[in-house]
Amino acid sequence: MLFAIWLGGDLGVFYASRFTVRPDLSPEARSVAVKIMNGLDQCPKVCLVLFLPSGFTLMSLEPHGARVFGMAPFGPWSAAVVWIAALGWLFLAIAAHRGRSGLARRLDWAVRGALIAGSGGAAAYTLTADEPFGVTTDPRWLGGKLSLCTPSSSAAGWRSGSNCVRSVRPSPGCRAMVRHRLPKPTCAVR
């Protein structure tokens, strides 16, 4: 379900973005398209955050023999800790999306960077260890999957594609870019 909401939100943003550059539309109509994009763009960000705790919860539902430093890492208490941390990250992601806090945006990116580095480390460990995390059923496919997904996550997570469109108070450079695309010198985002 999270994947469908994430993909639907991204497709909606893509579709609405086509209306922001059409010269035959009034600046007001293009401004509405930007507001729609801004609202839809929050769905993928929320889903991104919720992927981690929902996946962790699914892993913790049944014991599967995984051990880290002699302890079972997936249990109800660790799932609760992951959910609390994810809710904190969700708060940061929403605050960063609304553009209210530069600190929230930096912390959101720091969490993303740490998760990408952690995924890369887990992938390397899973590919090189004899029995990664105590699992004896050859989970190298998971290491391969993580090693393929980590670079794409970092590329998608660190792109700043349409920050101009997402910003609440556009910078002078953003205004110049929007003015260049629009026939009137009006910024589409207010």
MDTraj code that builds the backbone (N, CA, C; nanometers):
import mdtraj as md
import numpy as np

residues = "MET LEU PHE ALA ILE TRP LEU GLY GLY ASP LEU GLY VAL PHE TYR ALA SER ARG PHE THR VAL ARG PRO ASP LEU SER PRO GLU ALA ARG SER VAL ALA VAL LYS ILE MET ASN GLY LEU ASP GLN CYS PRO LYS VAL CYS LEU VAL LEU PHE LEU PRO SER GLY PHE THR LEU MET SER LEU GLU PRO HIS GLY ALA ARG VAL PHE GLY MET ALA PRO PHE GLY PRO TRP SER ALA ALA VAL VAL TRP ILE ALA ALA LEU GLY TRP LEU PHE LEU ALA ILE ALA ALA HIS ARG GLY ARG SER GLY LEU ALA ARG ARG LEU ASP TRP ALA VAL ARG GLY ALA LEU ILE ALA GLY SER GLY GLY ALA ALA ALA TYR THR LEU THR ALA ASP GLU PRO PHE GLY VAL THR THR ASP PRO ARG TRP LEU GLY GLY LYS LEU SER LEU CYS THR PRO SER SER SER ALA ALA GLY TRP ARG SER GLY SER ASN CYS VAL ARG SER VAL ARG PRO SER PRO GLY CYS ARG ALA MET VAL ARG HIS ARG LEU PRO LYS PRO THR CYS ALA VAL ARG".split()
xyz = np.array([
    [0.0820, -0.1187, 0.0000],
    [0.0000, 0.0000, 0.0000],
    [0.0872, 0.1262, 0.0000],
    [0.1940, 0.1243, 0.0814],
    [0.2826, 0.2414, 0.0840],
    [0.3449, 0.2663, -0.0525],
    [0.3824, 0.1568, -0.1203],
    [0.4435, 0.1731, -0.2523],
    [0.3451, 0.2356, -0.3506],
    [0.2190, 0.1938, -0.3466],
    [0.1186, 0.2496, -0.4378],
    [0.0949, 0.3982, -0.4096],
    [0.0883, 0.4353, -0.2823],
    [0.0684, 0.5765, -0.2481],
    [0.1909, 0.6580, -0.2889],
    [0.3104, 0.6021, -0.2655],
    [0.4340, 0.6711, -0.3033],
    [0.4389, 0.6949, -0.4544],
    [0.4126, 0.5893, -0.5313],
    [0.4192, 0.6016, -0.6761],
    [0.3088, 0.6921, -0.7296],
    [0.1881, 0.6815, -0.6744],
    [0.0781, 0.7670, -0.7186],
    [0.1060, 0.9136, -0.6937],
    [0.1634, 0.9452, -0.5776],
    [0.1989, 1.0842, -0.5488],
    [0.3042, 1.1372, -0.6439],
    [0.4064, 1.0559, -0.6723],
    [0.5101, 1.0993, -0.7659],
    [0.4543, 1.1181, -0.9069],
    [0.3661, 1.0291, -0.9488],
    [0.3054, 1.0446, -1.0821],
    [0.2184, 1.1694, -1.0882],
    [0.1458, 1.1979, -0.9801],
    [0.0648, 1.3195, -0.9760],
    [0.1504, 1.4451, -0.9850],
    [0.2640, 1.4462, -0.9162],
    [0.3554, 1.5605, -0.9238],
    [0.4089, 1.5733, -1.0651],
    [0.4463, 1.4629, -1.1255],
    [0.4975, 1.4663, -1.2627],
    [0.3924, 1.5215, -1.3582],
    [0.2697, 1.4739, -1.3454],
    [0.1643, 1.5198, -1.4350],
    [0.1341, 1.6686, -1.4145],
    [0.1237, 1.7120, -1.2890],
    [0.0944, 1.8528, -1.2617],
    [0.2075, 1.9441, -1.3041],
    [0.3306, 1.8928, -1.3032],
    [0.4446, 1.9771, -1.3416],
    [0.4359, 2.0218, -1.4866],
    [0.3686, 1.9466, -1.5688],
    [0.3560, 1.9836, -1.7093],
    [0.2748, 2.1115, -1.7269],
    [0.1860, 2.1397, -1.6318],
    [0.1016, 2.2584, -1.6426],
    [0.1727, 2.3847, -1.5936],
    [0.2811, 2.3689, -1.5204],
    [0.3515, 2.4871, -1.4684],
    [0.4317, 2.5592, -1.5749],
    [0.4629, 2.4942, -1.6839],
    [0.5458, 2.5555, -1.7882],
    [0.4686, 2.5851, -1.9161],
    [0.3392, 2.5625, -1.9147],
    [0.2606, 2.5890, -2.0359],
    [0.2340, 2.7385, -2.0483],
    [0.2822, 2.8013, -2.1557],
    [0.2650, 2.9460, -2.1712],
    [0.1213, 2.9876, -2.2008],
    [0.0358, 2.8920, -2.2434],
    [-0.1021, 2.9289, -2.2739],
    [-0.1898, 2.9393, -2.1494],
    [-0.1391, 2.8978, -2.0337],
    [-0.2146, 2.9072, -1.9086],
    [-0.1804, 3.0374, -1.8371],
    [-0.2752, 3.0886, -1.7647],
    [-0.2520, 3.2111, -1.6881],
    [-0.1580, 3.1822, -1.5712],
    [-0.0921, 3.2865, -1.5186],
    [-0.0060, 3.2653, -1.4010],
    [-0.0831, 3.2086, -1.2818],
    [-0.2108, 3.2444, -1.2686],
    [-0.2904, 3.1921, -1.1587],
    [-0.3100, 3.0407, -1.1736],
    [-0.3384, 2.9960, -1.2970],
    [-0.3580, 2.8529, -1.3213],
    [-0.2288, 2.7767, -1.2954],
    [-0.1165, 2.8340, -1.3364],
    [0.0115, 2.7686, -1.3109],
    [0.0439, 2.7674, -1.1624],
    [0.0037, 2.8714, -1.0924],
    [0.0255, 2.8765, -0.9485],
    [-0.0552, 2.7675, -0.8782],
    [-0.1773, 2.7426, -0.9250],
    [-0.2591, 2.6343, -0.8691],
    [-0.1913, 2.4995, -0.8950],
    [-0.1350, 2.4815, -1.0136],
    [-0.0642, 2.3567, -1.0446],
    [0.0546, 2.3373, -0.9500],
    [0.1258, 2.4450, -0.9186],
    [0.2386, 2.4363, -0.8255],
    [0.1889, 2.3993, -0.6861],
    [0.0756, 2.4559, -0.6442],
    [0.0207, 2.4214, -0.5125],
    [-0.0214, 2.2746, -0.5082],
    [-0.0784, 2.2242, -0.6173],
    [-0.1151, 2.0825, -0.6248],
    [0.0102, 1.9965, -0.6163],
    [0.1146, 2.0353, -0.6893],
    [0.2404, 1.9610, -0.6841],
    [0.2967, 1.9582, -0.5429],
    [0.2924, 2.0710, -0.4770],
    [0.3472, 2.0807, -0.3425],
    [0.2703, 1.9915, -0.2455],
    [0.1386, 1.9868, -0.2582],
    [0.0592, 1.9007, -0.1717],
    [0.0823, 1.7533, -0.2005],
    [0.0850, 1.7159, -0.3295],
    [0.1065, 1.5761, -0.3661],
    [0.2461, 1.5282, -0.3325],
    [0.3416, 1.6191, -0.3325],
    [0.4801, 1.5805, -0.3098],
    [0.5041, 1.5339, -0.1670],
    [0.4127, 1.5628, -0.0782],
    [0.4299, 1.5191, 0.0604],
    [0.4019, 1.3693, 0.0754],
    [0.3158, 1.3127, -0.0085],
    [0.2827, 1.1693, 0.0015],
    [0.4060, 1.0799, -0.0122],
    [0.4890, 1.0958, -0.1160],
    [0.6078, 1.0100, -0.1254],
    [0.7042, 1.0282, -0.0087],
    [0.7131, 1.1485, 0.0451],
    [0.8031, 1.1716, 0.1579],
    [0.7545, 1.0992, 0.2827],
    [0.6240, 1.0983, 0.3049],
    [0.5685, 1.0268, 0.4196],
    [0.5882, 0.8765, 0.4004],
    [0.5622, 0.8273, 0.2795],
    [0.5791, 0.6842, 0.2535],
    [0.7245, 0.6417, 0.2681],
    [0.8172, 0.7252, 0.2242],
    [0.9593, 0.6943, 0.2388],
    [0.9937, 0.6674, 0.3842],
    [0.9439, 0.7510, 0.4727],
    [0.9716, 0.7347, 0.6147],
    [0.9042, 0.6091, 0.6690],
    [0.7834, 0.5801, 0.6249],
    [0.7078, 0.4673, 0.6806],
    [0.7517, 0.3312, 0.6265],
    [0.8303, 0.3291, 0.5173],
    [0.8818, 0.2013, 0.4671],
    [0.9663, 0.1308, 0.5723],
    [1.0529, 0.2042, 0.6403],
    [1.1444, 0.1431, 0.7372],
    [1.0706, 0.0792, 0.8551],
    [0.9852, 0.1502, 0.9278],
    [0.9225, 0.0835, 1.0427],
    [0.8243, -0.0265, 1.0029],
    [0.7581, -0.0117, 0.8888],
    [0.6654, -0.1182, 0.8491],
    [0.7428, -0.2444, 0.8111],
    [0.8541, -0.2293, 0.7405],
    [0.9374, -0.3453, 0.7085],
    [0.9968, -0.4089, 0.8324],
    [1.0420, -0.3257, 0.9256],
    [1.0970, -0.3774, 1.0505],
    [0.9907, -0.4527, 1.1291],
    [0.8695, -0.4013, 1.1290],
    [0.7600, -0.4693, 1.1988],
    [0.7327, -0.6052, 1.1360],
    [0.7331, -0.6132, 1.0032],
    [0.7113, -0.7416, 0.9365],
    [0.8217, -0.8404, 0.9716],
    [0.9464, -0.7919, 0.9823],
    [1.0559, -0.8813, 1.0192],
    [1.0446, -0.9277, 1.1637],
    [0.9886, -0.8462, 1.2490],
    [0.9830, -0.8811, 1.3904],
    [0.8613, -0.9665, 1.4270],
    [0.7732, -0.9924, 1.3327],
    [0.6540, -1.0715, 1.3644],
    [0.6858, -1.2180, 1.3915],
    [0.7875, -1.2727, 1.3245],
    [0.8236, -1.4122, 1.3449],
    [0.9722, -1.4241, 1.3695],
    [1.0123, -1.5084, 1.4634],
    [1.1559, -1.5284, 1.4845],
    [1.2150, -1.6058, 1.3662],
    [1.3318, -1.5628, 1.3214],
    [1.3928, -1.6308, 1.2076],
    [1.5392, -1.6613, 1.2306],
    [1.5841, -1.6538, 1.3540],
    [1.7192, -1.6962, 1.3874],
    [1.8263, -1.5901, 1.3739],
    [1.7925, -1.4721, 1.3310],
    [1.8939, -1.3677, 1.3159],
    [1.9450, -1.3254, 1.4529],
    [2.0780, -1.3078, 1.4613],
    [2.1388, -1.2649, 1.5863],
    [2.2465, -1.1620, 1.5551],
    [2.2501, -1.0573, 1.6371],
    [2.3537, -0.9556, 1.6269],
    [2.4154, -0.9428, 1.7654],
    [2.5458, -0.9692, 1.7740],
    [2.6166, -0.9681, 1.9019],
    [2.5484, -1.0592, 2.0032],
    [2.4974, -1.1731, 1.9563],
    [2.4358, -1.2706, 2.0442],
    [2.2918, -1.2414, 2.0838],
    [2.2349, -1.1333, 2.0345],
    [2.0968, -1.0976, 2.0716],
    [2.0079, -1.1007, 1.9480],
    [1.8824, -1.1322, 1.9695],
    [1.7845, -1.1280, 1.8606],
    [1.7462, -0.9815, 1.8367],
    [1.7757, -0.9260, 1.7176],
    [1.7509, -0.7837, 1.6950],
    [1.6056, -0.7480, 1.6646],
    [1.5268, -0.8470, 1.6272],
    [1.3899, -0.8178, 1.5854],
    [1.2917, -0.8704, 1.6891],
    [1.2342, -0.7796, 1.7633],
    [1.1359, -0.8160, 1.8642],
    [1.0400, -0.7007, 1.8837],
    [0.9414, -0.7171, 1.9701],
    [0.8421, -0.6114, 1.9876],
    [0.9016, -0.4815, 2.0421],
    [1.0020, -0.4924, 2.1315],
    [1.0592, -0.3694, 2.1884],
    [1.1434, -0.2956, 2.0855],
    [1.2200, -0.3694, 2.0067],
    [1.2994, -0.3013, 1.9046],
    [1.2088, -0.2422, 1.7965],
    [1.0981, -0.3091, 1.7663],
    [1.0027, -0.2529, 1.6700],
    [0.9414, -0.1240, 1.7243],
    [0.9127, -0.1210, 1.8538],
    [0.8574, 0.0011, 1.9143],
    [0.9584, 0.1154, 1.9077],
    [1.0852, 0.0850, 1.9321],
    [1.1895, 0.1884, 1.9234],
    [1.2007, 0.2407, 1.7803],
    [1.1961, 0.1497, 1.6826],
    [1.2046, 0.1917, 1.5417],
    [1.0842, 0.2786, 1.5058],
    [0.9652, 0.2428, 1.5530],
    [0.8462, 0.3245, 1.5232],
    [0.8558, 0.4632, 1.5859],
    [0.9065, 0.4715, 1.7079],
    [0.9212, 0.6028, 1.7728],
    [1.0224, 0.6875, 1.6970],
    [1.1347, 0.6258, 1.6591],
    [1.2351, 0.6997, 1.5811],
    [1.1783, 0.7423, 1.4458],
    [1.1006, 0.6552, 1.3824],
    [1.0419, 0.6889, 1.2525],
    [0.9404, 0.8018, 1.2644],
    [0.8648, 0.8038, 1.3726],
    [0.7699, 0.9140, 1.3913],
    [0.8438, 1.0466, 1.4111],
    [0.9574, 1.0428, 1.4799],
    [1.0406, 1.1628, 1.4908],
    [1.0932, 1.2066, 1.3555],
    [1.1376, 1.1087, 1.2747],
    [1.1857, 1.1399, 1.1403],
    [1.0714, 1.1929, 1.0540],
    [0.9521, 1.1372, 1.0708],
    [0.8359, 1.1852, 0.9955],
    [0.8064, 1.3312, 1.0289],
    [0.8158, 1.3658, 1.1566],
    [0.7968, 1.5049, 1.1978],
    [0.8994, 1.5951, 1.1287],
    [1.0253, 1.5509, 1.1244],
    [1.1297, 1.6285, 1.0568],
    [1.1018, 1.6420, 0.9068],
    [1.0602, 1.5325, 0.8441],
    [1.0341, 1.5347, 0.6998],
    [0.9192, 1.6289, 0.6656],
    [0.8142, 1.6292, 0.7470],
    [0.7005, 1.7179, 0.7213],
    [0.7411, 1.8634, 0.7453],
    [0.8155, 1.8882, 0.8522],
    [0.8626, 2.0253, 0.8787],
    [0.9545, 2.0726, 0.7674],
    [1.0412, 1.9845, 0.7171],
    [1.1306, 2.0218, 0.6070],
    [1.0516, 2.0479, 0.4797],
    [0.9477, 1.9673, 0.4553],
    [0.8662, 1.9858, 0.3356],
    [0.7937, 2.1200, 0.3381],
    [0.7477, 2.1574, 0.4544],
    [0.6757, 2.2846, 0.4655],
    [0.7696, 2.4041, 0.4636],
    [0.8989, 2.3786, 0.4704],
    [0.9972, 2.4858, 0.4581],
    [1.0055, 2.5759, 0.5788],
    [0.9624, 2.5288, 0.6929],
    [0.9589, 2.6144, 0.8110],
    [1.0907, 2.6164, 0.8853],
    [1.1730, 2.5151, 0.8663],
    [1.2943, 2.5068, 0.9454],
    [1.4089, 2.4527, 0.8627],
    [1.5135, 2.5322, 0.8526],
    [1.6335, 2.4847, 0.7858],
    [1.6989, 2.3726, 0.8647],
    [1.6869, 2.3791, 0.9977],
    [1.7416, 2.2741, 1.0827],
    [1.6698, 2.1416, 1.0571],
    [1.5383, 2.1456, 1.0430],
    [1.4630, 2.0230, 1.0149],
    [1.5065, 1.9625, 0.8821],
    [1.5294, 2.0454, 0.7819],
    [1.5735, 1.9946, 0.6516],
    [1.7114, 1.9292, 0.6642],
    [1.8027, 1.9937, 0.7375],
    [1.9366, 1.9358, 0.7530],
    [1.9311, 1.8052, 0.8323],
    [1.8491, 1.8005, 0.9351],
    [1.8368, 1.6772, 1.0137],
    [1.7717, 1.5658, 0.9314],
    [1.6725, 1.6007, 0.8499],
    [1.6082, 1.5026, 0.7625],
    [1.7112, 1.4425, 0.6678],
    [1.7933, 1.5266, 0.6070],
    [1.8972, 1.4776, 0.5157],
    [2.0028, 1.3973, 0.5906],
    [2.0317, 1.4342, 0.7158],
    [2.1282, 1.3581, 0.7952],
    [2.0747, 1.2171, 0.8232],
    [1.9461, 1.2060, 0.8555],
    [1.8857, 1.0745, 0.8793],
    [1.8907, 0.9926, 0.7511],
    [1.8570, 1.0535, 0.6399],
    [1.8621, 0.9813, 0.5120],
    [2.0033, 0.9340, 0.4813],
    [2.1006, 1.0224, 0.5018],
    [2.2398, 0.9851, 0.4766],
    [2.2852, 0.8705, 0.5658],
    [2.2466, 0.8747, 0.6937],
    [2.2831, 0.7666, 0.7857],
    [2.2182, 0.6347, 0.7438],
    [2.0942, 0.6393, 0.6993],
    [2.0271, 0.5165, 0.6558],
    [2.0885, 0.4612, 0.5276],
    [2.1284, 0.5488, 0.4372],
    [2.1937, 0.5031, 0.3145],
    [2.3285, 0.4393, 0.3480],
    [2.4057, 0.5037, 0.4373],
    [2.5344, 0.4461, 0.4786],
    [2.5130, 0.3134, 0.5514],
    [2.4108, 0.3076, 0.6377],
    [2.3805, 0.1824, 0.7071],
    [2.3400, 0.0716, 0.6114],
    [2.2632, 0.1059, 0.5088],
    [2.2242, 0.0060, 0.4084],
    [2.3455, -0.0447, 0.3326],
    [2.4361, 0.0462, 0.2994],
    [2.5588, 0.0053, 0.2312],
    [2.6442, -0.0847, 0.3186],
    [2.6546, -0.0510, 0.4480],
    [2.7298, -0.1352, 0.5398],
    [2.6667, -0.2719, 0.5583],
    [2.5353, -0.2762, 0.5714],
    [2.4653, -0.4048, 0.5856],
    [2.4805, -0.4888, 0.4598],
    [2.4780, -0.4241, 0.3432],
    [2.4966, -0.4975, 0.2176],
    [2.6364, -0.5580, 0.2113],
    [2.7387, -0.4790, 0.2458],
    [2.8759, -0.5301, 0.2427],
    [2.8937, -0.6447, 0.3418],
    [2.8387, -0.6292, 0.4615],
    [2.8496, -0.7347, 0.5627],
    [2.7777, -0.8611, 0.5175],
    [2.6590, -0.8475, 0.4623],
    [2.5808, -0.9635, 0.4192],
    [2.6497, -1.0377, 0.3050],
    [2.7184, -0.9639, 0.2183],
    [2.7876, -1.0279, 0.1065],
    [2.9178, -1.0956, 0.1487],
    [2.9828, -1.0467, 0.2541],
    [3.1154, -1.0988, 0.2887],
    [3.1165, -1.1969, 0.4057],
    [3.0187, -1.1931, 0.4943],
    [3.0194, -1.2806, 0.6121],
    [2.9754, -1.4223, 0.5766],
    [3.0275, -1.5203, 0.6518],
    [2.9895, -1.6601, 0.6285],
    [2.8441, -1.6845, 0.6655],
    [2.8061, -1.6392, 0.7834],
    [2.6676, -1.6506, 0.8287],
    [2.6219, -1.5121, 0.8733],
    [2.5842, -1.4261, 0.7784],
    [2.5493, -1.2892, 0.8173],
    [2.4302, -1.2841, 0.9122],
    [2.4481, -1.2117, 1.0204],
    [2.3454, -1.1944, 1.1227],
    [2.2976, -1.3279, 1.1793],
    [2.3819, -1.4319, 1.1717],
    [2.3477, -1.5626, 1.2266],
    [2.2548, -1.6447, 1.1392],
    [2.2249, -1.5989, 1.0215],
    [2.1330, -1.6695, 0.9320],
    [2.2135, -1.7668, 0.8470],
    [2.1710, -1.8906, 0.8429],
    [2.2447, -1.9938, 0.7695],
    [2.1788, -2.0313, 0.6370],
    [2.0743, -1.9639, 0.5979],
    [2.0003, -2.0010, 0.4764],
    [2.0465, -1.9237, 0.3540],
    [2.1729, -1.8829, 0.3512],
    [2.2345, -1.8109, 0.2393],
    [2.1563, -1.6849, 0.2002],
    [2.1589, -1.5837, 0.2848],
    [2.0874, -1.4592, 0.2536],
    [2.1689, -1.3635, 0.1659],
    [2.2595, -1.4186, 0.0847],
    [2.3420, -1.3312, -0.0008],
    [2.2560, -1.2543, -0.1020],
    [2.1408, -1.3084, -0.1366],
    [2.0520, -1.2369, -0.2286],
    [2.0110, -1.1037, -0.1680],
    [1.9934, -1.1024, -0.0355],
    [1.9559, -0.9776, 0.0303],
    [2.0709, -0.8769, 0.0239],
    [2.1934, -0.9254, 0.0432],
    [2.3096, -0.8378, 0.0294],
    [2.3220, -0.7834, -0.1124],
    [2.2956, -0.8690, -0.2099],
    [2.2986, -0.8228, -0.3488],
    [2.1910, -0.7194, -0.3766],
    [2.0745, -0.7442, -0.3233],
    [1.9637, -0.6498, -0.3417],
    [1.9956, -0.5160, -0.2753],
    [2.0483, -0.5214, -0.1532],
    [2.0845, -0.3974, -0.0841],
    [2.1962, -0.3244, -0.1570],
    [2.2930, -0.3982, -0.2117],
    [2.4028, -0.3317, -0.2817],
    [2.3552, -0.2672, -0.4120],
    [2.2497, -0.3211, -0.4708],
    [2.1929, -0.2573, -0.5901],
    [2.1056, -0.1377, -0.5535],
    [2.0333, -0.1476, -0.4419],
    [1.9404, -0.0416, -0.4026],
    [2.0090, 0.0773, -0.3365],
    [2.1210, 0.0562, -0.2691],
    [2.1866, 0.1651, -0.1972],
    [2.2310, 0.2772, -0.2898],
    [2.2988, 0.2492, -0.4036],
    [2.3358, 0.3625, -0.4909],
    [2.2149, 0.4344, -0.5492],
    [2.1101, 0.3596, -0.5835],
    [1.9923, 0.4269, -0.6392],
    [1.9216, 0.5087, -0.5328],
    [1.9230, 0.4615, -0.4073],
    [1.8627, 0.5389, -0.2985],
    [1.9379, 0.6683, -0.2762],
    [2.0702, 0.6590, -0.2817],
    [2.1470, 0.7815, -0.2583],
    [2.1294, 0.8784, -0.3737],
    [2.1204, 0.8272, -0.4960],
    [2.1002, 0.9169, -0.6103],
    [1.9631, 0.9823, -0.6041],
    [1.8601, 0.9046, -0.5694],
    [1.7249, 0.9607, -0.5619],
    [1.7086, 1.0489, -0.4396],
    [1.7718, 1.0110, -0.3298],
    [1.7541, 1.0864, -0.2069],
    [1.8275, 1.2185, -0.2042],
    [1.9382, 1.2281, -0.2750],
    [2.0196, 1.3487, -0.2669],
    [1.9948, 1.4441, -0.3821],
    [1.9090, 1.4070, -0.4763],
    [1.8828, 1.5013, -0.5860],
    [1.8012, 1.6184, -0.5329],
    [1.8231, 1.7318, -0.5914],
    [1.7493, 1.8493, -0.5446],
    [1.6633, 1.9048, -0.6560],
    [1.6218, 1.8169, -0.7465],
    [1.5477, 1.8511, -0.8658],
    [1.4630, 1.9753, -0.8645],
    [1.3546, 1.9757, -0.7914],
    [1.2617, 2.0878, -0.8008],
    [1.2489, 2.1602, -0.6680],
    [1.3611, 2.1818, -0.6006],
    [1.3549, 2.2543, -0.4738],
    [1.2985, 2.3940, -0.4929],
    [1.3174, 2.4505, -0.6095],
    [1.2625, 2.5834, -0.6367],
    [1.1107, 2.5796, -0.6295],
    [1.0511, 2.4755, -0.6875],
    [0.9058, 2.4647, -0.6876],
    [0.8546, 2.4365, -0.5469],
    [0.9325, 2.3606, -0.4685],
    [0.8870, 2.3211, -0.3361],
    [0.9042, 2.4310, -0.2318],
    [0.9858, 2.5280, -0.2596],
    [1.0155, 2.6256, -0.1553],
    [0.8965, 2.7170, -0.1306],
    [0.8782, 2.7536, -0.0046],
    [0.7674, 2.8399, 0.0326],
    [0.7993, 2.9839, -0.0060],
    [0.9196, 3.0274, 0.0245],
    [0.9642, 3.1613, -0.0152],
    [1.0799, 3.1443, -0.1130],
    [1.0527, 3.1523, -0.2431],
    [1.1574, 3.1253, -0.3407],
    [1.2693, 3.2290, -0.3348],
    [1.3886, 3.1803, -0.3610],
    [1.5054, 3.2672, -0.3624],
    [1.5034, 3.3539, -0.4881],
    [1.5886, 3.4580, -0.4937],
    [1.5962, 3.5387, -0.6166],
    [1.6321, 3.4551, -0.7387],
    [1.7186, 3.3542, -0.7206],
    [1.7531, 3.2669, -0.8331],
    [1.6329, 3.1884, -0.8809],
    [1.5505, 3.1442, -0.7860],
    [1.4281, 3.0723, -0.8209],
    [1.3328, 3.1649, -0.8965],
    [1.3192, 3.2858, -0.8462],
    [1.2308, 3.3814, -0.9144],
    [1.2783, 3.4060, -1.0565],
    [1.4094, 3.4188, -1.0743],
    [1.4629, 3.4420, -1.2090],
    [1.4337, 3.3227, -1.2987],
    [1.4463, 3.2019, -1.2448],
    [1.4180, 3.0833, -1.3248],
    [1.2708, 3.0780, -1.3627],
    [1.1825, 3.1072, -1.2669],
    [1.0396, 3.1046, -1.2957],
    [1.0043, 3.2152, -1.3940],
    [1.0636, 3.3347, -1.3763],
    [1.0380, 3.4450, -1.4686],
    [1.0807, 3.4090, -1.6103],
    [1.1906, 3.3364, -1.6207],
    [1.2400, 3.2976, -1.7517],
    [1.1413, 3.2050, -1.8222],
    [1.0737, 3.1202, -1.7454],
    [0.9784, 3.0257, -1.8047],
    [0.8403, 3.0873, -1.8248],
    [0.8057, 3.1872, -1.7453],
    [0.6739, 3.2466, -1.7563],
    [0.6794, 3.3745, -1.8383],
    [0.5742, 3.4051, -1.9137],
    [0.5753, 3.5255, -1.9948],
    [0.5732, 3.6528, -1.9107],
    [0.5130, 3.6492, -1.7925],
    [0.5084, 3.7689, -1.7058],
    [0.6094, 3.7496, -1.5937],
    [0.6679, 3.8543, -1.5413],
    [0.7669, 3.8404, -1.4338],
    [0.6996, 3.8175, -1.2982],
    [0.6198, 3.7120, -1.2876],
    [0.5497, 3.6807, -1.1642],
    [0.6001, 3.5454, -1.1143],
    [0.6329, 3.5366, -0.9875],
    [0.6752, 3.4099, -0.9324],
    [0.5523, 3.3247, -0.9064],
    [0.5564, 3.1972, -0.9479],
    [0.4389, 3.1108, -0.9355],
    [0.4159, 3.0649, -0.7929],
    [0.5182, 3.0719, -0.7087],
    [0.5043, 3.0266, -0.5712],
    [0.5008, 3.1492, -0.4816],
    [0.4048, 3.1528, -0.3917],
    [0.3949, 3.2675, -0.3014],
    [0.4107, 3.2245, -0.1586],
])
top = md.Topology()
chain = top.add_chain()
for i, resn in enumerate(residues, 1):
    res = top.add_residue(resn, chain, resSeq=i)
    for name in ("N", "CA", "C"):
        top.add_atom(name, md.element.get_by_symbol(name[0]), res)
traj = md.Trajectory(xyz[None], top)
